[in-house]
Amino acid sequence: MADLSNRKFAEAGLNQTELDAEMAAVKRADRPWNEPKNLRASYDAGDDVVAVANAAYAAHIGDNAIYSASSYPSLRRYEEGVVAMVCEMLNAPEGAVGSVTTGGTESITMAVKTARDWARATKPSVREPEMIVPRTAHPAFNKAAELLGLKAVRMEKSVDHRADLEAMTRAIGPNTIMIVGSAPPFPYGLVDPIERLSGLAQQHGLWLHVDACVGGFVLPFARELGHAVPGFDFDVPGVSSMSVDLHKYGFSGRGASVLVIRDEARAKHQGFNFEAWPAGIYRTANIAGSRNGGAVASAFAVMRYLGRAGYRQGVACMIEAKQRIAAGLSGIGGLHVLGQPEGTHFSIVADELDIFAVADGLHERGWLFSRGVDPKAMQLLLNPRHGAVVDQFLADVGEVAALVRAGKIQSRGVGPVYIV
């Protein structure tokens, strides 16, 4: 946590000029979120898209989405529109129910909560519910389990860097209520075998959640472009719910995500209702009470601005950049993309070189990306503008790799930390 021991709540406030100067000084060390060398969590689809997202956000920044039914009917229309478009994108069936959350962690948490309460109603013999998650599933599933009183059974290995279906099958027991797959997970970018997980869920009467927070706005359009994409959405019959982030490759302002549940029979277990206090009925679909209307408006505006063709074009640019990086690495030698990732994020691994030494050398040249373990890797998340820096990136990788081979760059021992 931040050290605030040297901060005092001043008696007199600053004027605008003083405040601007202070904040500019504090911000001086920050990296621009959308600088070209940022290859992690920089979801920049272009200046025009950013302007659309920001303008809609600013127009509704003071509006509270919890009052959309009474005070801000525009937010209700925006949310309904966003959910409808996402449901269409994910091939959700008639009667599917969706809601906008504040981010992927909330979408995942509410999926787990809904599955838990669904199991309470349909599996009364289960007293200590468990969910089975792949090795690569997002930590938010463990967080949700801790918060909601479930046991998260996480697999120890990934088969070909995807969910270990055999181990998950063996892990199913009398307390299992839920299994999870990712499309794709963050660590490798390789879509889990959702169709086989679907068969497992149907065979054992389990809730199957597909975490498409990263890939939900990528895989549908990669498929439309003719790329091979395995079944991952509601066309797969055993899928009970899906999470997809609007503020990632949906390009909206933060924080916005969508949770979609297959039907009302399951969705009725999602919300929270309370009446035993003096202020009347309190009802929310998700964890958050107050929600900034700006995020909802931003998502609606960007989706309406881009349309399917705009997203398709953005995905095409990212896939082309990914393919150029993969081809360029093959010419450098000793480095390659892990597997054949279906989306637009992926891991770069090394056969002989210390990949963390390569990462340190690239960091010194200003490149930002995440690092992975098991195997050690550099993890890249592309955006539609990164095609312009592919040549520079590959040139720097080649030069740094040569320095590592020569022993002139050694790893500082900085391992993978997701949020750093």
Residue pairs with C-beta under 8 A, 6 or more apart in sequence:
14 22
31 38
31 368
32 38
33 42
33 44
34 42
34 44
34 50
34 383
34 385
35 42
36 385
36 386
36 388
36 389
37 366
37 367
37 368
37 389
38 368
39 367
39 368
39 369
39 380
39 381
39 382
39 386
39 393
40 368
40 369
40 370
40 379
40 380
40 381
41 248
41 381
42 368
42 381
42 383
43 247
43 248
43 249
43 251
43 383
44 50
44 251
44 383
44 384
44 385
45 251
45 302
45 306
45 310
45 314
45 383
45 384
45 385
46 384
46 385
48 305
49 251
49 302
49 305
49 306
49 310
52 301
52 302
52 305
53 251
53 252
53 253
53 298
53 301
53 302
54 253
54 298
55 301
56 253
56 294
56 297
56 298
56 300
56 301
56 302
57 253
57 294
57 295
57 297
57 298
58 294
59 294
59 297
60 72
60 74
60 75
60 292
60 293
60 294
60 296
60 297
61 292
61 293
61 294
62 293
63 71
63 72
63 74
63 75
63 292
63 293
63 294
63 297
64 71
64 72
64 290
64 291
64 292
64 293
65 72
65 75
65 79
65 100
65 290
65 291
65 292
65 293
65 296
66 284
66 289
66 290
66 291
68 75
68 76
68 79
68 293
69 76
72 293
74 297
75 293
75 296
75 297
78 296
78 297
78 299
78 300
79 99
79 100
79 296
79 300
81 300
81 303
81 304
82 100
82 246
82 258
82 296
82 299
82 300
82 303
83 98
83 99
83 100
83 258
83 260
85 303
86 92
86 98
86 216
86 244
86 246
86 258
86 260
87 96
87 98
87 260
89 216
89 217
89 220
90 212
90 216
90 220
90 233
90 234
90 242
90 244
90 260
91 233
91 234
91 235
92 98
92 233
92 234
92 242
92 260
92 262
93 234
93 262
93 263
95 263
95 264
96 234
96 260
96 261
96 262
96 263
97 260
97 261
97 263
97 264
97 267
97 270
98 258
98 259
98 260
98 261
99 110
99 258
99 259
99 270
99 285
99 286
100 246
100 256
100 257
100 258
100 291
100 295
100 296
100 299
101 107
101 110
101 256
101 257
101 258
101 259
101 286
101 287
101 288
102 255
102 256
102 257
102 286
102 287
102 288
102 291
102 295
103 245
103 247
103 254
103 255
103 256
103 257
104 138
104 140
104 211
104 213
104 243
104 245
104 248
104 257
105 138
105 140
105 143
106 257
106 259
106 286
106 287
106 288
107 213
107 243
107 244
107 245
107 257
107 258
107 259
108 138
108 140
108 141
108 144
108 209
108 211
108 213
108 243
109 140
109 143
109 144
109 147
109 148
109 287
110 259
110 270
110 285
110 286
110 287
111 144
111 209
111 241
111 243
111 259
111 261
112 131
112 141
112 144
112 145
112 148
112 150
112 178
112 209
113 144
113 148
113 269
113 270
114 241
114 261
114 266
114 267
114 269
114 270
115 131
115 177
115 178
115 207
115 209
115 240
115 241
115 269
116 129
116 148
116 149
116 150
116 177
116 178
117 269
117 270
118 177
118 207
118 266
118 269
119 126
119 129
119 177
119 178
119 207
120 126
120 269
121 269
123 177
123 205
125 174
126 174
126 175
126 177
127 175
128 151
128 175
129 149
129 150
129 151
129 175
129 176
129 177
129 178
130 150
130 151
130 152
130 153
130 173
130 175
130 176
130 177
130 178
131 141
131 145
131 150
131 151
131 152
131 153
131 176
131 177
131 178
131 179
131 180
132 153
132 155
132 168
132 171
132 172
132 176
132 178
132 179
132 180
133 141
133 142
133 152
133 153
133 154
133 155
133 179
133 180
134 154
134 155
134 158
134 162
134 163
134 164
134 168
134 180
134 181
134 182
134 185
134 192
135 154
135 155
135 156
135 157
135 158
135 163
135 164
136 158
136 161
136 162
136 163
136 182
136 185
136 186
136 187
136 188
136 192
137 154
137 180
137 182
137 185
137 211
138 182
138 185
138 186
138 211
138 213
139 418
141 152
141 154
141 180
141 211
142 152
142 154
144 150
144 152
145 151
145 152
146 152
150 177
150 178
151 175
153 171
153 176
155 163
155 164
155 167
155 168
155 171
156 167
157 164
157 167
158 164
158 188
159 165
159 166
160 190
160 339
161 187
161 188
161 190
161 338
161 339
162 188
162 190
162 191
162 192
162 193
163 181
163 182
163 192
163 193
163 197
165 193
165 196
165 197
165 200
168 179
168 197
168 200
169 200
172 179
172 200
172 204
172 206
176 204
176 206
177 206
177 207
178 206
178 207
178 208
178 209
179 197
179 200
179 201
179 206
179 207
179 208
179 209
180 208
180 209
180 210
180 211
181 192
181 193
181 194
181 197
181 208
181 209
181 210
181 211
181 232
182 191
182 192
182 210
182 211
182 212
182 215
183 191
183 192
183 194
183 210
183 211
183 212
183 215
183 216
183 219
183 232
183 233
184 190
184 191
184 192
184 214
184 215
184 219
184 341
184 342
184 343
184 345
185 192
185 211
185 214
186 214
186 345
186 379
186 418
187 347
187 372
187 377
187 379
188 338
188 339
188 341
188 346
188 347
188 372
189 338
189 339
189 341
189 342
189 343
189 344
189 345
189 346
189 347
190 338
190 339
190 340
190 341
190 342
191 215
191 219
191 229
191 230
191 232
191 342
191 343
193 230
194 208
194 210
194 230
194 231
194 232
194 236
194 239
195 230
195 231
195 236
197 208
197 238
198 208
198 231
198 236
198 237
198 238
198 239
199 238
200 206
200 208
200 238
201 207
201 208
201 238
201 240
202 237
202 238
207 240
207 241
207 266
208 238
208 239
208 240
208 241
209 239
209 240
209 241
209 242
209 243
210 232
210 233
210 236
210 239
210 241
210 242
210 243
211 242
211 243
212 219
212 232
212 233
212 242
212 243
212 244
213 243
213 244
213 245
213 248
213 257
214 245
214 248
214 249
214 343
214 345
214 381
215 232
215 249
215 342
215 343
216 242
216 243
216 244
216 245
216 249
216 250
216 258
217 244
217 245
217 246
217 248
217 249
217 250
217 251
217 311
218 249
218 315
218 318
218 343
218 344
219 229
219 232
219 233
219 342
219 343
220 233
221 308
221 311
221 312
221 314
221 315
221 316
222 229
222 315
222 319
222 342
222 343
223 229
224 308
224 312
225 312
225 315
225 316
225 319
227 319
227 342
228 342
229 342
230 342
233 239
233 242
234 242
234 260
234 262
239 262
240 261
240 262
240 266
241 259
241 260
241 261
241 262
241 266
242 259
242 260
243 257
243 258
243 259
243 260
244 250
244 257
244 258
244 260
245 256
245 257
245 258
246 252
246 256
246 257
246 258
246 295
246 299
247 253
247 254
247 255
247 256
247 257
247 295
247 299
249 311
249 314
249 315
249 344
250 256
250 299
250 302
250 303
251 302
251 306
251 314
252 295
252 298
252 299
252 301
252 302
252 303
253 294
253 295
253 298
253 299
254 295
255 295
256 295
256 296
256 298
256 299
259 270
259 286
261 267
261 270
270 285
270 286
271 283
271 284
271 285
271 286
272 282
272 283
272 284
273 281
273 282
273 283
274 281
274 282
274 283
275 281
275 282
282 289
306 314
313 384
314 383
314 384
315 344
317 384
317 385
317 387
318 344
318 382
318 383
318 384
318 386
318 387
319 344
320 387
321 382
321 386
321 387
321 390
322 337
322 341
322 344
322 346
322 382
324 387
324 390
324 394
325 337
325 348
325 380
325 390
325 393
325 394
326 336
326 337
328 390
328 394
328 397
329 335
329 336
329 337
329 348
329 394
329 397
330 336
332 394
332 397
332 398
332 401
333 401
334 350
334 351
334 352
334 353
334 401
334 405
335 348
335 349
335 350
335 351
335 353
335 355
335 358
335 397
335 401
336 348
336 349
336 351
337 346
337 347
337 348
337 349
338 346
338 347
338 348
338 349
338 375
338 377
339 346
341 347
344 381
344 382
345 379
345 380
345 381
345 382
346 379
346 380
347 372
347 375
347 377
347 378
347 379
347 380
348 355
348 377
348 378
348 379
348 380
349 355
349 375
349 376
349 377
350 358
350 376
353 401
353 404
353 405
354 376
354 404
354 410
354 411
355 376
355 377
355 378
356 371
356 376
356 411
356 412
356 413
356 414
356 415
357 404
357 409
357 410
357 411
358 378
358 397
358 400
358 401
358 404
358 409
359 369
359 371
359 378
359 411
359 414
360 409
360 411
360 412
360 414
361 400
361 403
361 404
361 409
362 369
362 378
362 396
362 397
362 400
365 396
365 400
367 393
367 396
369 378
369 379
369 380
369 381
370 378
370 379
370 381
370 416
370 418
371 377
371 378
371 379
371 414
371 415
371 416
371 417
372 378
372 379
372 416
373 415
373 416
376 416
400 409
403 409
404 410
